[in-house]
C-alpha cells in the first residue's frame, strides 16, 4: 500500500474520531442539569479537534520518523554490501548509485521475490528498458542480489511502519474518546497544540536560513583549503581554467572583484531607473488618481511583475540591445557604436522595468497606510498637496519605502536570466556602463553546469560565490533595519 493511502486512512480515522468525540461531548452537555452548576468547560468542537489531534498527529509523526530511519538504515546496509565487493571508494560510490536505481527498478517491476528477479544485471537492465526504466550499463551481477535484498527489506519496513502508524491512530482515537468529560479542558489543549504549530511554522524561515548556510559553508571551506581566500576576495581576474589532474597546468584565477563589481553596477543602474519611476507612480496612485483610475492603472502596472524574467531577457537581446547599439551608431554618424548590444546599461534598463511594479506596489501600500488625519491637518494649515506629500506623507512612510527599496535591491542583485542575455558573461572591470559585464549569479550557474565533479575548485567556487552573495544581502538587510528603526515614527 502506498504512502498516500496510509495517510488518507490515518486522516480518515482522525475525522471519525472528531465526529464521535464531538457527538459524545454534545450529548454530555445536553444531558447536564445546569441548576447544579456543572457546565462544560469546552465546546464539543474542541473535544472533536482534540480527538483528531491525538489520533492523526502522533501517527503521522511516527510515519515520517519511521520512513527517515528505515531509509537511513537501508542506505547504510547498501553501502556496507557494496564496499564488501568494491574496495575503491570512488567505484563504491558509483556502484551504490547503480544499486539504488536497480532497487527502484525491481520494486516498480515487482521483481523483488527470488523466483521473479532476473539472474544477471544485463537481464534486469533489459527488462527495465522494455518498461521504460533506464539503468546504467556499468553494472555487475552482484548488484541484482543486493538490490533485491534491499527492495525486500524496504517493503517489509514499509508495511511494518504503516501497520504501527494505523495502530497509533486507532489507539489515539480510543484514548481521546475515553477522556471526554464535562470539565476536560479540551480548548486549552487544542490551543496549545495550535500555538506550537504556529511556533514551528514561524521557525521554518530561521531553520531554512541555517540550513542554507550550513549547506554552503562546508563546500566553501573545502574551496578555501585549495584556493587562497585573499586571492579570491581581492583578486581582479576571473579565469577559472579547467586543468586536468596531474597535467601540471594552472588551476586558473578566481578573483571576486569583477563579479562583485558587475553585480552592484547592474543593480545600481536598474535602481536608478526603477526607483524614481516606481515611487512617482506610487505617489500618483496614492494621492492624485481617482478611485476609478487607480483600479485600472494599478493592476495593469502589476502585470509587469508577472512576466517571466526570460521574456525580459529575450526582449533585451532581440529588441532593446540592438536599438541602443544602432542609436549610438547613428549618433556618431556611423563611425562606431559606443553602446554595445550586451551592456550594463541595457541590462539595467530592462531590469529596472521589471522592478517598477515591485517599487510602486509596495510604496503605494505604505503611502496609503499613512493616517488620513495627517493629510487633512497639513492641508488645513495651508500647505499645498505637493508640500504635504514631501514634508508629511513621505517622511511618515519612509520606513516602509526603505523596506520596499531593500526588496527591490535584493531582487536586482539576485537576477540571472536578464543579465545572461542582456549583459553577457564577460567578467571584467570597467566603469563604462555601455560595455558588457556579468554578475555573481551568472557565474554560479556557469560553474555548476557541465560534467565537473564536486571536488574541483572550478565547481566549489560556486558555493563560495553563493555564500558571499548571502552575506551581501544580509548586510543590506541589517543596514535597512537600522534605517527603519532610526526613522520610524509611531502614529495613533
C-alpha positions in Angstrom: 0.0 0.0 0.0 1.4 3.4 -1.0 2.1 6.2 1.5 -0.7 8.3 0.1 -3.3 5.7 1.0 -1.9 5.2 4.5 -2.0 9.0 5.1 -5.6 9.0 3.8 -6.5 6.2 6.2 -4.9 7.9 9.2 -6.8 11.2 8.3 -10.0 9.2 7.9 -9.5 7.7 11.4 -8.9 11.2 12.8 -12.0 12.5 11.1 -14.1 9.7 12.5 -12.6 10.4 16.0 -13.5 14.0 15.6 -17.1 13.2 14.7 -17.6 10.7 17.6 -15.9 12.8 20.2 -17.9 15.9 19.3 -21.1 13.9 19.3 -20.4 12.5 22.8 -19.3 15.8 24.2 -22.5 17.4 22.9 -24.6 14.6 24.4 -22.9 15.1 27.8 -23.5 18.8 27.6 -27.2 18.5 26.7 -27.8 15.9 29.5 -26.4 18.1 32.2 -28.6 19.7 34.8 -27.5 23.4 34.7 -29.1 24.0 38.1 -26.3 22.0 39.7 -23.8 24.4 38.3 -22.0 21.8 36.3 -21.2 23.3 33.0 -19.0 22.0 30.1 -15.6 23.7 30.0 -15.2 23.5 26.2 -17.4 23.3 23.2 -18.0 20.0 21.6 -15.9 21.2 18.6 -12.8 21.4 20.8 -13.3 17.9 22.0 -13.5 16.8 18.4 -10.4 18.6 17.4 -8.6 17.2 20.4 -9.6 13.7 19.4 -8.4 14.4 15.8 -5.0 15.7 17.1 -4.4 12.7 19.4 -5.4 10.3 16.6 -3.7 11.7 13.5 -0.7 13.8 14.6 1.2 11.1 16.5 0.6 8.6 13.8 1.8 10.9 11.0 4.9 11.9 13.0 5.7 8.3 13.6 5.2 7.5 9.9 7.6 10.3 9.0 10.3 9.3 11.5 10.0 5.6 10.6 10.4 6.5 6.9 13.5 8.5 7.5 15.1 6.0 9.9 14.3 3.0 7.6 15.8 4.8 4.6 18.9 5.6 6.5 19.3 2.0 7.7 18.8 0.7 4.2 21.3 3.2 2.8 23.9 2.1 5.4 23.3 -1.6 4.5 23.6 -1.0 0.8 26.9 0.9 1.4 28.2 -1.9 3.5 27.3 -4.6 1.0 28.8 -2.7 -1.9 32.1 -1.9 -0.1 32.4 -5.6 0.6 32.5 -6.1 -3.1 34.4 -2.9 -4.2 37.4 -1.6 -2.4 37.9 1.7 -4.2 35.9 4.5 -2.6 35.1 6.2 -5.9 34.0 3.0 -7.5 32.0 2.1 -4.4 30.1 5.4 -4.6 29.3 4.8 -8.2 28.2 1.2 -7.5 26.0 2.4 -4.6 24.1 4.8 -7.0 23.6 1.9 -9.5 22.2 -0.3 -6.7 19.7 2.4 -5.8 18.5 2.6 -9.4 18.3 -1.2 -9.6 16.3 -1.3 -6.3 13.8 1.2 -7.7 13.5 -0.8 -10.9 12.9 -4.1 -9.1 10.3 -2.5 -6.9 8.5 -0.9 -9.8 8.5 -4.0 -11.9 7.5 -6.3 -9.0 10.6 -8.4 -9.3 11.6 -8.5 -5.7 10.9 -12.1 -4.9 13.6 -14.6 -5.6 11.7 -16.6 -8.2 10.9 -13.4 -10.2 14.1 -11.4 -10.2 16.5 -11.7 -13.2 19.6 -13.8 -12.6 22.0 -11.2 -14.1 22.3 -7.4 -14.2 22.1 -7.5 -18.0 18.7 -9.3 -17.8 17.5 -6.8 -15.3 18.6 -3.9 -17.5 16.8 -5.4 -20.5 13.5 -5.9 -18.6 13.8 -2.4 -17.1 14.4 -0.9 -20.6 11.4 -2.6 -22.0 9.3 -1.0 -19.2 10.8 2.5 -19.9 13.2 2.4 -17.0 16.8 3.3 -17.9 19.6 1.7 -15.9 23.4 2.3 -16.4 25.4 -0.1 -18.4 28.3 -0.4 -15.9 26.6 -2.8 -13.5 27.7 -6.1 -12.0 25.6 -9.2 -11.3 26.1 -9.0 -7.5 24.1 -5.7 -7.6 20.9 -7.6 -8.5 21.1 -9.6 -5.3 21.9 -6.5 -3.2 19.1 -4.5 -4.8 16.6 -7.4 -4.4 17.5 -7.8 -0.7 17.2 -4.0 -0.2 13.9 -3.8 -2.0 12.5 -6.7 0.1 13.7 -5.1 3.3 12.2 -1.8 2.2 8.8 -3.4 1.5 8.9 -5.1 4.9 9.9 -1.9 6.8 7.2 0.0 5.0 4.5 -2.5 5.9 5.6 -2.7 9.5 5.7 1.1 9.8 2.3 1.6 8.2 0.7 -1.0 10.5 2.2 0.6 13.6 1.1 4.1 12.4 -2.5 2.9 11.8 -2.4 1.3 15.3 -1.2 4.5 16.8 -4.2 6.3 15.1 -6.7 3.9 16.5 -5.2 3.9 20.0 -5.1 7.7 20.0 -8.7 7.9 18.9 -9.8 5.5 21.6 -7.8 7.3 24.3 -9.3 10.7 23.3 -12.8 9.3 23.3 -12.3 7.7 26.7 -11.1 11.0 28.2 -14.1 13.1 27.3 -15.5 14.8 30.4 -17.6 17.9 31.0 -14.7 19.7 32.8 -12.0 18.5 30.4 -10.0 21.5 29.2 -10.1 20.4 25.6 -9.9 24.0 24.3 -6.7 24.7 26.3 -5.1 21.5 24.9 -6.1 22.3 21.3 -4.9 25.9 21.5 -1.6 24.8 23.0 -1.1 22.4 20.1 -2.0 25.2 17.6 0.4 27.5 19.4 3.3 25.0 19.0 2.2 24.6 15.4 2.5 28.3 14.8 5.9 28.4 16.5 7.1 25.6 14.3 5.8 27.4 11.2 7.5 30.6 12.2 10.7 28.8 12.8 10.8 27.4 9.3 12.4 30.6 7.9 15.1 30.5 10.5 15.8 26.8 10.1 15.8 27.3 6.3 18.4 30.1 6.6 20.6 28.0 8.9 20.3 25.0 6.5 21.3 27.2 3.6 24.3 28.5 5.4 25.4 25.1 6.6 25.0 23.5 3.1 27.3 26.1 1.6 29.7 26.6 4.4 31.3 23.1 4.2 31.9 23.3 0.5 33.2 26.9 0.9 35.7 25.8 3.5 36.8 23.0 1.1 37.3 25.6 -1.6 39.4 27.9 0.6 41.5 24.9 1.5 42.7 24.8 -2.1 42.5 28.5 -3.1 43.9 31.4 -1.0 41.0 33.5 0.4 43.0 36.6 -0.3 43.2 35.8 -4.0 39.5 35.1 -4.1 38.2 38.2 -2.2 40.8 40.7 -3.6 41.6 39.1 -7.0 40.8 41.2 -10.1 40.9 38.4 -12.7 38.3 35.8 -13.2 39.7 32.9 -15.2 38.8 29.5 -13.8 40.6 27.3 -16.3 39.9 23.6 -16.1 43.3 22.0 -15.8 43.4 18.2 -15.9 44.6 16.4 -12.8 48.3 15.7 -12.9 48.9 17.8 -16.0 50.8 20.5 -14.3 48.6 23.1 -15.8 47.4 26.2 -13.9 44.2 26.0 -11.9 43.0 29.4 -13.0 42.3 32.6 -11.1 39.1 33.1 -9.0 39.0 36.9 -8.5 35.7 38.0 -7.0 36.1 41.7 -7.7 34.9 41.7 -11.3 31.8 39.7 -10.5 31.0 41.8 -7.4 31.5 45.0 -9.4 29.3 43.8 -12.2 26.6 42.7 -9.7 26.5 46.0 -7.9 26.8 48.1 -11.1 23.9 46.4 -12.9 21.8 46.6 -9.7 22.7 50.3 -9.3 21.7 51.2 -12.9 18.4 49.3 -12.5 17.6 51.0 -9.3 18.4 54.4 -10.8 15.6 53.7 -13.3 13.1 51.7 -11.2 13.1 53.8 -8.0 12.1 57.2 -9.4 9.5 55.8 -11.8 8.1 53.4 -9.3 8.0 55.9 -6.5 6.3 58.6 -8.6 3.8 56.0 -9.9 3.0 55.1 -6.2 2.6 58.8 -5.3 0.3 59.4 -8.2 -1.9 56.3 -7.5 -2.0 57.0 -3.7 -2.5 60.8 -3.7 -3.7 62.1 -7.1 -5.5 59.3 -9.0 -9.3 58.9 -8.7 -10.6 55.6 -7.4 -11.6 54.6 -11.0 -8.2 55.4 -12.5 -6.4 53.7 -9.6 -8.5 50.5 -10.0 -7.4 50.3 -13.7 -3.8 51.6 -13.5 -2.5 49.6 -10.5 -3.5 46.1 -11.9 -2.0 47.0 -15.3 1.2 48.1 -13.7 1.4 45.0 -11.5 1.1 42.8 -14.7 4.8 43.6 -15.3 5.7 41.6 -12.2 4.0 38.5 -13.7 6.2 38.5 -16.9 8.9 35.8 -16.7 12.4 37.1 -16.5 13.4 35.1 -19.5 10.9 37.1 -21.5 12.6 40.4 -20.3 15.9 38.9 -21.4 14.7 38.0 -24.8 13.3 41.5 -25.2 16.6 42.9 -24.2 18.7 40.8 -26.5 16.4 41.0 -29.5 14.9 44.5 -29.3 16.4 46.9 -26.8 20.1 46.0 -27.1 20.2 46.3 -30.9 18.2 49.5 -30.6 20.7 51.1 -28.3 23.6 49.9 -30.4 22.0 51.3 -33.6 21.1 54.6 -31.8 24.7 55.1 -30.7 25.9 54.3 -34.2 23.6 56.9 -35.6 24.7 59.5 -33.1 28.3 59.1 -34.1 27.4 59.3 -37.8 28.1 55.6 -38.4 31.7 55.8 -37.1 31.4 53.5 -34.2 28.8 52.2 -31.7 29.7 53.3 -28.2 26.8 51.2 -26.7 27.2 47.5 -27.1 24.1 45.3 -27.6 25.0 43.5 -24.4 25.9 46.0 -21.8 25.3 47.1 -18.2 23.1 49.9 -19.5 20.8 47.5 -21.4 20.6 45.0 -18.6 19.9 47.8 -16.1 17.1 49.4 -18.1 15.3 46.1 -18.7 15.8 45.0 -15.1 14.5 48.4 -14.0 11.3 47.9 -16.0 10.9 44.6 -14.3 11.4 46.2 -10.8 9.0 49.1 -11.3 5.9 47.2 -10.1 7.8 46.0 -7.0 8.6 49.5 -6.0 5.3 51.1 -7.0 3.1 48.4 -5.4 4.9 48.2 -2.1 5.3 52.0 -1.8 1.7 52.6 -2.7 0.6 50.3 0.1 2.8 52.2 2.5 1.7 55.6 1.4 -2.0 54.8 1.6 -1.4 53.4 5.1 -0.4 56.9 6.4 -3.3 58.2 8.6 -5.8 60.4 6.8 -5.7 62.9 9.7 -2.1 63.8 8.9 -3.1 64.8 5.4 -6.1 66.8 6.5 -4.1 68.5 9.2 -1.4 69.6 6.8 -3.9 70.9 4.2 -5.9 72.7 6.9 -2.7 74.6 7.9 -2.4 75.9 4.4 0.1 73.5 2.9 -0.3 72.6 -0.7 -0.8 69.0 -1.8 2.8 68.7 -3.0 4.1 70.2 0.2 2.0 67.7 2.2 3.5 64.8 0.2 7.1 66.0 0.5 7.0 67.1 4.2 4.4 64.9 5.8 3.5 61.8 3.9 6.9 60.7 2.6 8.7 61.2 5.9 5.9 59.2 7.6 6.1 56.4 5.1 9.9 56.4 5.0 10.5 53.1 6.9 8.1 51.2 4.6 9.6 52.8 1.5 13.1 51.8 2.7 11.8 48.2 3.0 10.4 48.3 -0.5 13.7 49.6 -1.9 15.6 46.8 0.0 13.3 44.2 -1.5 13.9 45.8 -4.9 17.7 45.8 -4.5 17.7 42.2 -3.4 15.7 41.2 -6.4 18.1 43.1 -8.7 21.2 41.5 -7.1 19.8 38.0 -7.4 18.6 38.3 -11.0 20.3 35.9 -13.5 18.4 35.4 -16.8 18.2 39.1 -17.8 22.0 39.5 -17.0 22.9 36.5 -19.1 21.1 37.7 -22.2 21.4 41.5 -21.8 24.8 42.0 -20.2 26.7 38.9 -21.3 29.0 36.6 -19.4 32.3 38.6 -19.6 33.9 39.1 -16.2 35.7 42.4 -16.5 36.3 45.6 -14.5 35.0 48.8 -16.2 33.3 52.0 -15.3 31.7 52.3 -18.7 28.0 51.4 -18.4 27.9 50.8 -22.2 30.2 47.8 -22.0 29.4 44.2 -21.1 29.8 42.9 -17.5 28.5 39.9 -15.6 27.3 39.1 -12.1 27.9 36.6 -9.3 24.6 34.6 -10.0 25.6 34.1 -13.7 28.9 32.6 -12.7 27.3 30.4 -10.1 25.2 28.9 -12.8 28.1 28.5 -15.2 30.3 26.8 -12.6 27.6 24.3 -11.6 26.7 23.2 -15.1 28.5 20.6 -17.0 30.2 17.2 -16.1 32.5 18.5 -13.4 32.9 16.7 -10.1 32.2 18.4 -6.9 35.8 18.2 -5.7 37.5 20.7 -8.0 38.0 24.4 -7.3 36.2 25.2 -10.6 32.9 23.8 -9.1 33.5 24.5 -5.4 33.9 28.2 -6.2 30.1 28.4 -6.8 29.5 27.7 -3.1 31.9 30.5 -2.1 30.2 32.9 -4.5 26.8 31.9 -3.1 27.9 32.4 0.5 29.4 35.8 -0.5 26.1 36.8 -2.1 24.2 35.7 1.0 26.4 37.8 3.3 26.0 40.8 0.9 22.2 40.6 1.1 22.3 40.0 4.8 24.4 43.2 5.2 21.8 45.1 3.2 19.0 43.8 5.5 20.9 44.8 8.6 21.5 48.3 7.3 17.9 48.7 6.1 16.8 47.6 9.6 19.0 50.2 11.1 17.5 52.9 8.8 13.9 51.8 9.6 14.5 51.9 13.3 16.2 55.2 13.1 13.4 57.0 11.2 10.4 55.0 12.5 7.6 57.1 14.0 4.6 55.8 15.8 1.1 57.1 14.9 -2.1 56.6 16.7 
